[in-house]
Amino acid sequence: MSFPTHRYRRLRLTESLREMVRETTLAPSDFIAPLFVVPGEGVRQPVPSMPGVDRTSCELAAKDAKELFALGVKSVILFGIPDQKDAAGTSSADPEGPVCKAVRAIKSESPGTVVMTDICLCEYTDHGHCGVLSGETVDNDPTLRILAEEALAHAKAGADVVAPSDMMDGRVAAIRKALDASGFQSVPILSYAAKYASGFYGPFREAAESTPSFGDRRAYQMDPANVREAVKEVLSDVEEGADLVMVKPAMAYLDVVRAVKEATNVPLAAYNVSGEYAMVKAAERNGWIDGKRVTLEILTSIRRAGADLILTYHAKEAATWLA
């Protein structure tokens, strides 16, 4: 018998010992902070379902990015809410839209920040779906051109990384082709490669004004029951030119994160999504959990599963705790 020769508690006795043998590390540089940007100036609108998260105008987003950078969170991802929406989401490629303006503002205010931009049409369409419609079905191929135009507009504004989240087939290849043809061969693509049709997105849709006006997104986002399909999606996106890939959501999909990690050799991100964030905040407010402890435990579990990067609304507070 191994006991008492092997006493595993020996290395758990003090924090210094625990830190010395810790297998998984967590640092502010692991985080990508989502920012919601809106038109106007001096705008800061709290998102009721996501305490601590605001929708801001571009110059305030730039100040927030600079503050995050000082805390060690060196990457942000932008989601835009435009003034005008139409059936094809054409304002997504507006060079004077909130995302393009925010990119320029952040690169001016905090040049070292890695600015990523979400590439999708759901915030820009009047029906809330992620592409153009044919009847009540999202039409895959015509959507690709608009997504490529959106990505190109963001690259021209100075985005460091573009991140398609729409789940249209072939969109990575279409975006890569458009970027390369316009001289943006060096702009990486972070693909939301395995994005599930999840019930955890509700608070985000409030923040981004992107709730579908009819139906749902199960015909193009992934079935939560499937993991082999996720690996297939990821490998296809890498073949099409994705430089980084993502699994979304994170907490209920850690097995998918692990499977993707084992199947690929590109950097892997996982999105700790709005519903996951909101649940922690609600339980904390009710005194049911220690919010700080649970948050750091969740983020560590995502890293432990294999994620190199974590998109999380906890980025600022977690960075403060880790300082």
Secondary structure as UniProt FT lines:
FT   TURN            3..5
FT   HELIX           8..12
FT   HELIX           15..20
FT   HELIX           28..30
FT   STRAND          31..38
FT   STRAND          44..46
FT   TURN            48..49
FT   TURN            51..52
FT   STRAND          54..57
FT   HELIX           58..70
FT   TURN            71..72
FT   STRAND          75..80
FT   TURN            87..88
FT   HELIX           90..93
FT   TURN            95..96
FT   HELIX           98..109
FT   TURN            111..112
FT   STRAND          114..119
FT   TURN            122..124
FT   TURN            126..127
FT   STRAND          133..134
FT   TURN            135..136
FT   STRAND          137..138
FT   HELIX           140..157
FT   STRAND          161..164
FT   TURN            169..170
FT   HELIX           171..181
FT   TURN            182..183
FT   TURN            185..186
FT   STRAND          189..196
FT   HELIX           199..201
FT   HELIX           202..208
FT   TURN            218..220
FT   TURN            224..225
FT   HELIX           228..240
FT   STRAND          244..248
FT   HELIX           251..253
FT   HELIX           254..263
FT   STRAND          268..272
FT   HELIX           274..285
FT   TURN            286..287
FT   HELIX           291..305
FT   STRAND          309..312
FT   TURN            313..314
FT   HELIX           315..322
//
